[in-house]
Amino acid sequence: MPTIRVEMLEGRTPEQKKNLVVALTQAVVDTLGSKPESVDVLLYDIKREHWATGGQLWSEKK
């Protein structure tokens, strides 16, 4: 059972998340030959103040 964990900054719409889940599931089916019902996708929305790149919090970026 493949499990995909996706961490991303919060702010995506439910429709965007749905489209991502469908695309990732299909990619696993096509690549690994898994059945769609065996693919788990876990989405983690991270607040901008909890994510930093290059020593700067995303909540402080302009």
mmCIF file as Biopython writes it, N, C-alpha, C and O atoms, coordinates in Angstrom:
data_model
#
loop_
_atom_site.group_PDB
_atom_site.id
_atom_site.type_symbol
_atom_site.label_atom_id
_atom_site.label_alt_id
_atom_site.label_comp_id
_atom_site.label_asym_id
_atom_site.label_entity_id
_atom_site.label_seq_id
_atom_site.pdbx_PDB_ins_code
_atom_site.Cartn_x
_atom_site.Cartn_y
_atom_site.Cartn_z
_atom_site.occupancy
_atom_site.B_iso_or_equiv
_atom_site.auth_seq_id
_atom_site.auth_asym_id
_atom_site.pdbx_PDB_model_num
ATOM 1   N N  . MET A ? 1  ? 0.840   -1.169 0.000   1.0 0.0 1  A 1 
ATOM 2   C CA . MET A ? 1  ? 0.000   0.000  0.000   1.0 0.0 1  A 1 
ATOM 3   C C  . MET A ? 1  ? 0.890   1.239  0.000   1.0 0.0 1  A 1 
ATOM 4   O O  . MET A ? 1  ? 1.433   1.592  1.047   1.0 0.0 1  A 1 
ATOM 5   N N  . PRO A ? 2  ? 1.057   1.906  -1.130  1.0 0.0 2  A 1 
ATOM 6   C CA . PRO A ? 2  ? 1.845   3.141  -1.158  1.0 0.0 2  A 1 
ATOM 7   C C  . PRO A ? 2  ? 1.136   4.257  -0.388  1.0 0.0 2  A 1 
ATOM 8   O O  . PRO A ? 2  ? -0.077  4.439  -0.493  1.0 0.0 2  A 1 
ATOM 9   N N  . THR A ? 3  ? 1.922   4.987  0.376   1.0 0.0 3  A 1 
ATOM 10  C CA . THR A ? 3  ? 1.412   6.159  1.081   1.0 0.0 3  A 1 
ATOM 11  C C  . THR A ? 3  ? 2.271   7.347  0.689   1.0 0.0 3  A 1 
ATOM 12  O O  . THR A ? 3  ? 3.498   7.304  0.778   1.0 0.0 3  A 1 
ATOM 13  N N  . ILE A ? 4  ? 1.610   8.403  0.256   1.0 0.0 4  A 1 
ATOM 14  C CA . ILE A ? 4  ? 2.294   9.633  -0.147  1.0 0.0 4  A 1 
ATOM 15  C C  . ILE A ? 4  ? 1.954   10.705 0.869   1.0 0.0 4  A 1 
ATOM 16  O O  . ILE A ? 4  ? 0.783   10.948 1.162   1.0 0.0 4  A 1 
ATOM 17  N N  . ARG A ? 5  ? 2.974   11.339 1.400   1.0 0.0 5  A 1 
ATOM 18  C CA . ARG A ? 5  ? 2.790   12.432 2.368   1.0 0.0 5  A 1 
ATOM 19  C C  . ARG A ? 5  ? 3.161   13.728 1.664   1.0 0.0 5  A 1 
ATOM 20  O O  . ARG A ? 5  ? 4.266   13.863 1.139   1.0 0.0 5  A 1 
ATOM 21  N N  . VAL A ? 6  ? 2.233   14.682 1.655   1.0 0.0 6  A 1 
ATOM 22  C CA . VAL A ? 6  ? 2.459   15.968 1.001   1.0 0.0 6  A 1 
ATOM 23  C C  . VAL A ? 6  ? 2.367   17.066 2.048   1.0 0.0 6  A 1 
ATOM 24  O O  . VAL A ? 6  ? 1.334   17.240 2.695   1.0 0.0 6  A 1 
ATOM 25  N N  . GLU A ? 7  ? 3.453   17.800 2.206   1.0 0.0 7  A 1 
ATOM 26  C CA . GLU A ? 7  ? 3.471   18.947 3.104   1.0 0.0 7  A 1 
ATOM 27  C C  . GLU A ? 7  ? 3.548   20.192 2.240   1.0 0.0 7  A 1 
ATOM 28  O O  . GLU A ? 7  ? 4.408   20.296 1.366   1.0 0.0 7  A 1 
ATOM 29  N N  . MET A ? 8  ? 2.653   21.130 2.483   1.0 0.0 8  A 1 
ATOM 30  C CA . MET A ? 8  ? 2.621   22.345 1.671   1.0 0.0 8  A 1 
ATOM 31  C C  . MET A ? 8  ? 2.091   23.498 2.510   1.0 0.0 8  A 1 
ATOM 32  O O  . MET A ? 8  ? 1.391   23.302 3.504   1.0 0.0 8  A 1 
ATOM 33  N N  . LEU A ? 9  ? 2.441   24.697 2.083   1.0 0.0 9  A 1 
ATOM 34  C CA . LEU A ? 9  ? 1.919   25.868 2.769   1.0 0.0 9  A 1 
ATOM 35  C C  . LEU A ? 9  ? 0.406   25.906 2.625   1.0 0.0 9  A 1 
ATOM 36  O O  . LEU A ? 9  ? -0.134  25.574 1.570   1.0 0.0 9  A 1 
ATOM 37  N N  . GLU A ? 10 ? -0.268  26.310 3.683   1.0 0.0 10 A 1 
ATOM 38  C CA . GLU A ? 10 ? -1.722  26.390 3.648   1.0 0.0 10 A 1 
ATOM 39  C C  . GLU A ? 10 ? -2.179  27.399 2.605   1.0 0.0 10 A 1 
ATOM 40  O O  . GLU A ? 10 ? -1.417  28.279 2.203   1.0 0.0 10 A 1 
ATOM 41  N N  . GLY A ? 11 ? -3.414  27.265 2.174   1.0 0.0 11 A 1 
ATOM 42  C CA . GLY A ? 11 ? -3.981  28.230 1.248   1.0 0.0 11 A 1 
ATOM 43  C C  . GLY A ? 11 ? -4.531  27.629 -0.033  1.0 0.0 11 A 1 
ATOM 44  O O  . GLY A ? 11 ? -5.144  28.336 -0.832  1.0 0.0 11 A 1 
ATOM 45  N N  . ARG A ? 12 ? -4.320  26.324 -0.243  1.0 0.0 12 A 1 
ATOM 46  C CA . ARG A ? 12 ? -4.877  25.697 -1.444  1.0 0.0 12 A 1 
ATOM 47  C C  . ARG A ? 12 ? -6.356  25.462 -1.240  1.0 0.0 12 A 1 
ATOM 48  O O  . ARG A ? 12 ? -6.808  25.226 -0.120  1.0 0.0 12 A 1 
ATOM 49  N N  . THR A ? 13 ? -7.106  25.526 -2.320  1.0 0.0 13 A 1 
ATOM 50  C CA . THR A ? 13 ? -8.549  25.297 -2.249  1.0 0.0 13 A 1 
ATOM 51  C C  . THR A ? 13 ? -8.834  23.800 -2.174  1.0 0.0 13 A 1 
ATOM 52  O O  . THR A ? 13 ? -7.985  22.987 -2.541  1.0 0.0 13 A 1 
ATOM 53  N N  . PRO A ? 14 ? -10.017 23.435 -1.703  1.0 0.0 14 A 1 
ATOM 54  C CA . PRO A ? 14 ? -10.390 22.020 -1.713  1.0 0.0 14 A 1 
ATOM 55  C C  . PRO A ? 14 ? -10.325 21.424 -3.127  1.0 0.0 14 A 1 
ATOM 56  O O  . PRO A ? 14 ? -9.952  20.261 -3.287  1.0 0.0 14 A 1 
ATOM 57  N N  . GLU A ? 15 ? -10.673 22.187 -4.120  1.0 0.0 15 A 1 
ATOM 58  C CA . GLU A ? 15 ? -10.612 21.703 -5.507  1.0 0.0 15 A 1 
ATOM 59  C C  . GLU A ? 15 ? -9.169  21.421 -5.924  1.0 0.0 15 A 1 
ATOM 60  O O  . GLU A ? 15 ? -8.903  20.407 -6.569  1.0 0.0 15 A 1 
ATOM 61  N N  . GLN A ? 16 ? -8.246  22.294 -5.571  1.0 0.0 16 A 1 
ATOM 62  C CA . GLN A ? 16 ? -6.837  22.061 -5.877  1.0 0.0 16 A 1 
ATOM 63  C C  . GLN A ? 16 ? -6.327  20.804 -5.183  1.0 0.0 16 A 1 
ATOM 64  O O  . GLN A ? 16 ? -5.593  20.014 -5.777  1.0 0.0 16 A 1 
ATOM 65  N N  . LYS A ? 17 ? -6.714  20.625 -3.942  1.0 0.0 17 A 1 
ATOM 66  C CA . LYS A ? 17 ? -6.290  19.434 -3.193  1.0 0.0 17 A 1 
ATOM 67  C C  . LYS A ? 17 ? -6.867  18.169 -3.819  1.0 0.0 17 A 1 
ATOM 68  O O  . LYS A ? 17 ? -6.173  17.160 -3.945  1.0 0.0 17 A 1 
ATOM 69  N N  . LYS A ? 18 ? -8.122  18.225 -4.205  1.0 0.0 18 A 1 
ATOM 70  C CA . LYS A ? 18 ? -8.753  17.081 -4.854  1.0 0.0 18 A 1 
ATOM 71  C C  . LYS A ? 18 ? -8.011  16.723 -6.137  1.0 0.0 18 A 1 
ATOM 72  O O  . LYS A ? 18 ? -7.718  15.554 -6.385  1.0 0.0 18 A 1 
ATOM 73  N N  . ASN A ? 19 ? -7.710  17.735 -6.953  1.0 0.0 19 A 1 
ATOM 74  C CA . ASN A ? 19 ? -6.994  17.497 -8.209  1.0 0.0 19 A 1 
ATOM 75  C C  . ASN A ? 19 ? -5.602  16.918 -7.956  1.0 0.0 19 A 1 
ATOM 76  O O  . ASN A ? 19 ? -5.149  16.048 -8.700  1.0 0.0 19 A 1 
ATOM 77  N N  . LEU A ? 20 ? -4.929  17.389 -6.925  1.0 0.0 20 A 1 
ATOM 78  C CA . LEU A ? 20 ? -3.614  16.863 -6.576  1.0 0.0 20 A 1 
ATOM 79  C C  . LEU A ? 20 ? -3.702  15.399 -6.168  1.0 0.0 20 A 1 
ATOM 80  O O  . LEU A ? 20 ? -2.899  14.579 -6.613  1.0 0.0 20 A 1 
ATOM 81  N N  . VAL A ? 21 ? -4.669  15.072 -5.330  1.0 0.0 21 A 1 
ATOM 82  C CA . VAL A ? 21 ? -4.845  13.698 -4.868  1.0 0.0 21 A 1 
ATOM 83  C C  . VAL A ? 21 ? -5.133  12.764 -6.046  1.0 0.0 21 A 1 
ATOM 84  O O  . VAL A ? 21 ? -4.578  11.668 -6.121  1.0 0.0 21 A 1 
ATOM 85  N N  . VAL A ? 22 ? -5.989  13.192 -6.951  1.0 0.0 22 A 1 
ATOM 86  C CA . VAL A ? 22 ? -6.304  12.381 -8.129  1.0 0.0 22 A 1 
ATOM 87  C C  . VAL A ? 22 ? -5.052  12.167 -8.979  1.0 0.0 22 A 1 
ATOM 88  O O  . VAL A ? 22 ? -4.779  11.046 -9.409  1.0 0.0 22 A 1 
ATOM 89  N N  . ALA A ? 23 ? -4.290  13.240 -9.222  1.0 0.0 23 A 1 
ATOM 90  C CA . ALA A ? 23 ? -3.087  13.141 -10.051 1.0 0.0 23 A 1 
ATOM 91  C C  . ALA A ? 23 ? -2.016  12.259 -9.408  1.0 0.0 23 A 1 
ATOM 92  O O  . ALA A ? 23 ? -1.390  11.447 -10.089 1.0 0.0 23 A 1 
ATOM 93  N N  . LEU A ? 24 ? -1.806  12.416 -8.108  1.0 0.0 24 A 1 
ATOM 94  C CA . LEU A ? 24 ? -0.810  11.597 -7.421  1.0 0.0 24 A 1 
ATOM 95  C C  . LEU A ? 24 ? -1.205  10.122 -7.416  1.0 0.0 24 A 1 
ATOM 96  O O  . LEU A ? 24 ? -0.373  9.243  -7.642  1.0 0.0 24 A 1 
ATOM 97  N N  . THR A ? 25 ? -2.469  9.870  -7.158  1.0 0.0 25 A 1 
ATOM 98  C CA . THR A ? 25 ? -2.953  8.491  -7.170  1.0 0.0 25 A 1 
ATOM 99  C C  . THR A ? 25 ? -2.752  7.862  -8.539  1.0 0.0 25 A 1 
ATOM 100 O O  . THR A ? 25 ? -2.281  6.729  -8.640  1.0 0.0 25 A 1 
ATOM 101 N N  . GLN A ? 26 ? -3.106  8.589  -9.593  1.0 0.0 26 A 1 
ATOM 102 C CA . GLN A ? 26 ? -2.947  8.061  -10.939 1.0 0.0 26 A 1 
ATOM 103 C C  . GLN A ? 26 ? -1.475  7.818  -11.274 1.0 0.0 26 A 1 
ATOM 104 O O  . GLN A ? 26 ? -1.143  6.837  -11.938 1.0 0.0 26 A 1 
ATOM 105 N N  . ALA A ? 27 ? -0.604  8.701  -10.819 1.0 0.0 27 A 1 
ATOM 106 C CA . ALA A ? 27 ? 0.832   8.525  -11.062 1.0 0.0 27 A 1 
ATOM 107 C C  . ALA A ? 27 ? 1.340   7.237  -10.417 1.0 0.0 27 A 1 
ATOM 108 O O  . ALA A ? 27 ? 2.150   6.524  -11.009 1.0 0.0 27 A 1 
ATOM 109 N N  . VAL A ? 28 ? 0.868   6.937  -9.209  1.0 0.0 28 A 1 
ATOM 110 C CA . VAL A ? 28 ? 1.281   5.706  -8.532  1.0 0.0 28 A 1 
ATOM 111 C C  . VAL A ? 28 ? 0.724   4.486  -9.266  1.0 0.0 28 A 1 
ATOM 112 O O  . VAL A ? 28 ? 1.423   3.488  -9.440  1.0 0.0 28 A 1 
ATOM 113 N N  . VAL A ? 29 ? -0.516  4.569  -9.688  1.0 0.0 29 A 1 
ATOM 114 C CA . VAL A ? 29 ? -1.120  3.468  -10.441 1.0 0.0 29 A 1 
ATOM 115 C C  . VAL A ? 29 ? -0.327  3.210  -11.721 1.0 0.0 29 A 1 
ATOM 116 O O  . VAL A ? 29 ? -0.006  2.065  -12.040 1.0 0.0 29 A 1 
ATOM 117 N N  . ASP A ? 30 ? -0.014  4.281  -12.451 1.0 0.0 30 A 1 
ATOM 118 C CA . ASP A ? 30 ? 0.709   4.149  -13.721 1.0 0.0 30 A 1 
ATOM 119 C C  . ASP A ? 30 ? 2.142   3.669  -13.517 1.0 0.0 30 A 1 
ATOM 120 O O  . ASP A ? 30 ? 2.650   2.879  -14.314 1.0 0.0 30 A 1 
ATOM 121 N N  . THR A ? 31 ? 2.786   4.131  -12.476 1.0 0.0 31 A 1 
ATOM 122 C CA . THR A ? 31 ? 4.204   3.844  -12.263 1.0 0.0 31 A 1 
ATOM 123 C C  . THR A ? 31 ? 4.454   2.519  -11.549 1.0 0.0 31 A 1 
ATOM 124 O O  . THR A ? 31 ? 5.351   1.762  -11.920 1.0 0.0 31 A 1 
ATOM 125 N N  . LEU A ? 32 ? 3.657   2.251  -10.525 1.0 0.0 32 A 1 
ATOM 126 C CA . LEU A ? 32 ? 3.897   1.070  -9.701  1.0 0.0 32 A 1 
ATOM 127 C C  . LEU A ? 32 ? 2.927   -0.080 -9.961  1.0 0.0 32 A 1 
ATOM 128 O O  . LEU A ? 32 ? 3.132   -1.200 -9.492  1.0 0.0 32 A 1 
ATOM 129 N N  . GLY A ? 33 ? 1.874   0.212  -10.711 1.0 0.0 33 A 1 
ATOM 130 C CA . GLY A ? 33 ? 0.885   -0.822 -10.982 1.0 0.0 33 A 1 
ATOM 131 C C  . GLY A ? 33 ? -0.035  -1.100 -9.809  1.0 0.0 33 A 1 
ATOM 132 O O  . GLY A ? 33 ? -0.681  -2.146 -9.760  1.0 0.0 33 A 1 
ATOM 133 N N  . SER A ? 34 ? -0.099  -0.185 -8.875  1.0 0.0 34 A 1 
ATOM 134 C CA . SER A ? 34 ? -0.974  -0.340 -7.712  1.0 0.0 34 A 1 
ATOM 135 C C  . SER A ? 34 ? -2.427  -0.135 -8.111  1.0 0.0 34 A 1 
ATOM 136 O O  . SER A ? 34 ? -2.725  0.472  -9.140  1.0 0.0 34 A 1 
ATOM 137 N N  . LYS A ? 35 ? -3.315  -0.647 -7.286  1.0 0.0 35 A 1 
ATOM 138 C CA . LYS A ? 35 ? -4.740  -0.369 -7.471  1.0 0.0 35 A 1 
ATOM 139 C C  . LYS A ? 35 ? -5.030  0.974  -6.797  1.0 0.0 35 A 1 
ATOM 140 O O  . LYS A ? 35 ? -4.482  1.259  -5.732  1.0 0.0 35 A 1 
ATOM 141 N N  . PRO A ? 36 ? -5.881  1.799  -7.404  1.0 0.0 36 A 1 
ATOM 142 C CA . PRO A ? 36 ? -6.162  3.120  -6.817  1.0 0.0 36 A 1 
ATOM 143 C C  . PRO A ? 36 ? -6.618  3.047  -5.355  1.0 0.0 36 A 1 
ATOM 144 O O  . PRO A ? 36 ? -6.262  3.902  -4.544  1.0 0.0 36 A 1 
ATOM 145 N N  . GLU A ? 37 ? -7.395  2.032  -5.033  1.0 0.0 37 A 1 
ATOM 146 C CA . GLU A ? 37 ? -7.918  1.935  -3.666  1.0 0.0 37 A 1 
ATOM 147 C C  . GLU A ? 37 ? -6.846  1.577  -2.637  1.0 0.0 37 A 1 
ATOM 148 O O  . GLU A ? 37 ? -7.104  1.609  -1.434  1.0 0.0 37 A 1 
ATOM 149 N N  . SER A ? 38 ? -5.652  1.239  -3.105  1.0 0.0 38 A 1 
ATOM 150 C CA . SER A ? 38 ? -4.572  0.920  -2.168  1.0 0.0 38 A 1 
ATOM 151 C C  . SER A ? 38 ? -3.628  2.101  -1.944  1.0 0.0 38 A 1 
ATOM 152 O O  . SER A ? 38 ? -2.692  2.004  -1.150  1.0 0.0 38 A 1 
ATOM 153 N N  . VAL A ? 39 ? -3.868  3.204  -2.632  1.0 0.0 39 A 1 
ATOM 154 C CA . VAL A ? 39 ? -2.984  4.375  -2.540  1.0 0.0 39 A 1 
ATOM 155 C C  . VAL A ? 39 ? -3.549  5.362  -1.513  1.0 0.0 39 A 1 
ATOM 156 O O  . VAL A ? 39 ? -4.691  5.807  -1.628  1.0 0.0 39 A 1 
ATOM 157 N N  . ASP A ? 40 ? -2.747  5.690  -0.527  1.0 0.0 40 A 1 
ATOM 158 C CA . ASP A ? 40 ? -3.125  6.695  0.467   1.0 0.0 40 A 1 
ATOM 159 C C  . ASP A ? 40 ? -2.338  7.975  0.195   1.0 0.0 40 A 1 
ATOM 160 O O  . ASP A ? 40 ? -1.139  7.935  -0.077  1.0 0.0 40 A 1 
ATOM 161 N N  . VAL A ? 41 ? -3.032  9.109  0.273   1.0 0.0 41 A 1 
ATOM 162 C CA . VAL A ? 41 ? -2.385  10.413 0.147   1.0 0.0 41 A 1 
ATOM 163 C C  . VAL A ? 41 ? -2.735  11.207 1.398   1.0 0.0 41 A 1 
ATOM 164 O O  . VAL A ? 41 ? -3.908  11.416 1.707   1.0 0.0 41 A 1 
ATOM 165 N N  . LEU A ? 42 ? -1.710  11.644 2.110   1.0 0.0 42 A 1 
ATOM 166 C CA . LEU A ? 42 ? -1.902  12.439 3.318   1.0 0.0 42 A 1 
ATOM 167 C C  . LEU A ? 42 ? -1.488  13.874 3.027   1.0 0.0 42 A 1 
ATOM 168 O O  . LEU A ? 42 ? -0.356  14.126 2.613   1.0 0.0 42 A 1 
ATOM 169 N N  . LEU A ? 43 ? -2.391  14.801 3.240   1.0 0.0 43 A 1 
ATOM 170 C CA . LEU A ? 43 ? -2.112  16.217 2.988   1.0 0.0 43 A 1 
ATOM 171 C C  . LEU A ? 43 ? -1.927  16.940 4.320   1.0 0.0 43 A 1 
ATOM 172 O O  . LEU A ? 43 ? -2.750  16.822 5.228   1.0 0.0 43 A 1 
ATOM 173 N N  . TYR A ? 44 ? -0.844  17.680 4.414   1.0 0.0 44 A 1 
ATOM 174 C CA . TYR A ? 44 ? -0.550  18.466 5.608   1.0 0.0 44 A 1 
ATOM 175 C C  . TYR A ? 44 ? -0.422  19.929 5.216   1.0 0.0 44 A 1 
ATOM 176 O O  . TYR A ? 44 ? 0.497   20.307 4.491   1.0 0.0 44 A 1 
ATOM 177 N N  . ASP A ? 45 ? -1.346  20.747 5.699   1.0 0.0 45 A 1 
ATOM 178 C CA . ASP A ? 45 ? -1.273  22.187 5.490   1.0 0.0 45 A 1 
ATOM 179 C C  . ASP A ? 45 ? -0.430  22.783 6.612   1.0 0.0 45 A 1 
ATOM 180 O O  . ASP A ? 45 ? -0.741  22.621 7.792   1.0 0.0 45 A 1 
ATOM 181 N N  . ILE A ? 46 ? 0.620   23.461 6.234   1.0 0.0 46 A 1 
ATOM 182 C CA . ILE A ? 46 ? 1.520   24.058 7.211   1.0 0.0 46 A 1 
ATOM 183 C C  . ILE A ? 46 ? 1.297   25.574 7.220   1.0 0.0 46 A 1 
ATOM 184 O O  . ILE A ? 46 ? 1.285   26.214 6.169   1.0 0.0 46 A 1 
ATOM 185 N N  . LYS A ? 47 ? 1.126   26.125 8.390   1.0 0.0 47 A 1 
ATOM 186 C CA . LYS A ? 47 ? 0.963   27.578 8.495   1.0 0.0 47 A 1 
ATOM 187 C C  . LYS A ? 47 ? 2.254   28.260 8.078   1.0 0.0 47 A 1 
ATOM 188 O O  . LYS A ? 47 ? 3.348   27.743 8.311   1.0 0.0 47 A 1 
ATOM 189 N N  . ARG A ? 48 ? 2.116   29.424 7.461   1.0 0.0 48 A 1 
ATOM 190 C CA . ARG A ? 48 ? 3.271   30.160 6.963   1.0 0.0 48 A 1 
ATOM 191 C C  . ARG A ? 48 ? 4.259   30.509 8.090   1.0 0.0 48 A 1 
ATOM 192 O O  . ARG A ? 48 ? 5.463   30.608 7.856   1.0 0.0 48 A 1 
ATOM 193 N N  . GLU A ? 49 ? 3.746   30.691 9.293   1.0 0.0 49 A 1 
ATOM 194 C CA . GLU A ? 49 ? 4.641   31.007 10.408  1.0 0.0 49 A 1 
ATOM 195 C C  . GLU A ? 49 ? 5.351   29.766 10.956  1.0 0.0 49 A 1 
ATOM 196 O O  . GLU A ? 49 ? 6.180   29.880 11.859  1.0 0.0 49 A 1 
ATOM 197 N N  . HIS A ? 50 ? 5.037   28.597 10.427  1.0 0.0 50 A 1 
ATOM 198 C CA . HIS A ? 50 ? 5.684   27.351 10.841  1.0 0.0 50 A 1 
ATOM 199 C C  . HIS A ? 50 ? 6.616   26.793 9.774   1.0 0.0 50 A 1 
ATOM 200 O O  . HIS A ? 50 ? 7.083   25.660 9.892   1.0 0.0 50 A 1 
ATOM 201 N N  . TRP A ? 51 ? 6.893   27.583 8.726   1.0 0.0 51 A 1 
ATOM 202 C CA . TRP A ? 51 ? 7.744   27.117 7.625   1.0 0.0 51 A 1 
ATOM 203 C C  . TRP A ? 51 ? 8.750   28.225 7.308   1.0 0.0 51 A 1 
ATOM 204 O O  . TRP A ? 51 ? 8.387   29.392 7.164   1.0 0.0 51 A 1 
ATOM 205 N N  . ALA A ? 52 ? 9.999   27.839 7.204   1.0 0.0 52 A 1 
ATOM 206 C CA . ALA A ? 52 ? 11.045  28.810 6.876   1.0 0.0 52 A 1 
ATOM 207 C C  . ALA A ? 52 ? 11.912  28.268 5.750   1.0 0.0 52 A 1 
ATOM 208 O O  . ALA A ? 52 ? 12.158  27.065 5.659   1.0 0.0 52 A 1 
ATOM 209 N N  . THR A ? 53 ? 12.363  29.160 4.908   1.0 0.0 53 A 1 
ATOM 210 C CA . THR A ? 53 ? 13.297  28.832 3.835   1.0 0.0 53 A 1 
ATOM 211 C C  . THR A ? 53 ? 14.394  29.884 3.847   1.0 0.0 53 A 1 
ATOM 212 O O  . THR A ? 53 ? 14.108  31.081 3.883   1.0 0.0 53 A 1 
ATOM 213 N N  . GLY A ? 54 ? 15.622  29.456 3.817   1.0 0.0 54 A 1 
ATOM 214 C CA . GLY A ? 54 ? 16.721  30.395 3.799   1.0 0.0 54 A 1 
ATOM 215 C C  . GLY A ? 54 ? 16.800  31.258 5.046   1.0 0.0 54 A 1 
ATOM 216 O O  . GLY A ? 54 ? 17.258  32.399 4.994   1.0 0.0 54 A 1 
ATOM 217 N N  . GLY A ? 55 ? 16.355  30.711 6.160   1.0 0.0 55 A 1 
ATOM 218 C CA . GLY A ? 55 ? 16.428  31.450 7.421   1.0 0.0 55 A 1 
ATOM 219 C C  . GLY A ? 55 ? 15.334  32.476 7.620   1.0 0.0 55 A 1 
ATOM 220 O O  . GLY A ? 55 ? 15.402  33.288 8.542   1.0 0.0 55 A 1 
ATOM 221 N N  . GLN A ? 56 ? 14.313  32.446 6.755   1.0 0.0 56 A 1 
ATOM 222 C CA . GLN A ? 56 ? 13.232  33.420 6.876   1.0 0.0 56 A 1 
ATOM 223 C C  . GLN A ? 56 ? 11.891  32.702 6.864   1.0 0.0 56 A 1 
ATOM 224 O O  . GLN A ? 56 ? 11.618  31.864 6.005   1.0 0.0 56 A 1 
ATOM 225 N N  . LEU A ? 57 ? 11.055  33.058 7.849   1.0 0.0 57 A 1 
ATOM 226 C CA . LEU A ? 57 ? 9.705   32.492 7.894   1.0 0.0 57 A 1 
ATOM 227 C C  . LEU A ? 57 ? 8.902   32.983 6.693   1.0 0.0 57 A 1 
ATOM 228 O O  . LEU A ? 57 ? 9.018   34.138 6.286   1.0 0.0 57 A 1 
ATOM 229 N N  . TRP A ? 58 ? 8.097   32.102 6.141   1.0 0.0 58 A 1 
ATOM 230 C CA . TRP A ? 58 ? 7.260   32.477 5.002   1.0 0.0 58 A 1 
ATOM 231 C C  . TRP A ? 58 ? 6.253   33.552 5.399   1.0 0.0 58 A 1 
ATOM 232 O O  . TRP A ? 58 ? 5.834   34.338 4.549   1.0 0.0 58 A 1 
ATOM 233 N N  . SER A ? 59 ? 5.856   33.603 6.666   1.0 0.0 59 A 1 
ATOM 234 C CA . SER A ? 59 ? 4.910   34.624 7.118   1.0 0.0 59 A 1 
ATOM 235 C C  . SER A ? 59 ? 5.521   36.018 7.100   1.0 0.0 59 A 1 
ATOM 236 O O  . SER A ? 59 ? 4.799   37.014 7.145   1.0 0.0 59 A 1 
ATOM 237 N N  . GLU A ? 60 ? 6.864   36.097 7.032   1.0 0.0 60 A 1 
ATOM 238 C CA . GLU A ? 60 ? 7.533   37.394 7.013   1.0 0.0 60 A 1 
ATOM 239 C C  . GLU A ? 60 ? 7.946   37.816 5.611   1.0 0.0 60 A 1 
ATOM 240 O O  . GLU A ? 60 ? 8.436   38.929 5.417   1.0 0.0 60 A 1 
ATOM 241 N N  . LYS A ? 61 ? 7.755   36.937 4.631   1.0 0.0 61 A 1 
ATOM 242 C CA . LYS A ? 61 ? 8.101   37.282 3.257   1.0 0.0 61 A 1 
ATOM 243 C C  . LYS A ? 61 ? 7.065   38.217 2.675   1.0 0.0 61 A 1 
ATOM 244 O O  . LYS A ? 61 ? 5.880   38.148 3.001   1.0 0.0 61 A 1 
ATOM 245 N N  . LYS A ? 62 ? 7.540   39.092 1.806   1.0 0.0 62 A 1 
ATOM 246 C CA . LYS A ? 62 ? 6.619   40.074 1.188   1.0 0.0 62 A 1 
ATOM 247 C C  . LYS A ? 62 ? 6.303   39.688 -0.223  1.0 0.0 62 A 1 
ATOM 248 O O  . LYS A ? 62 ? 5.550   40.388 -0.900  1.0 0.0 62 A 1 
#
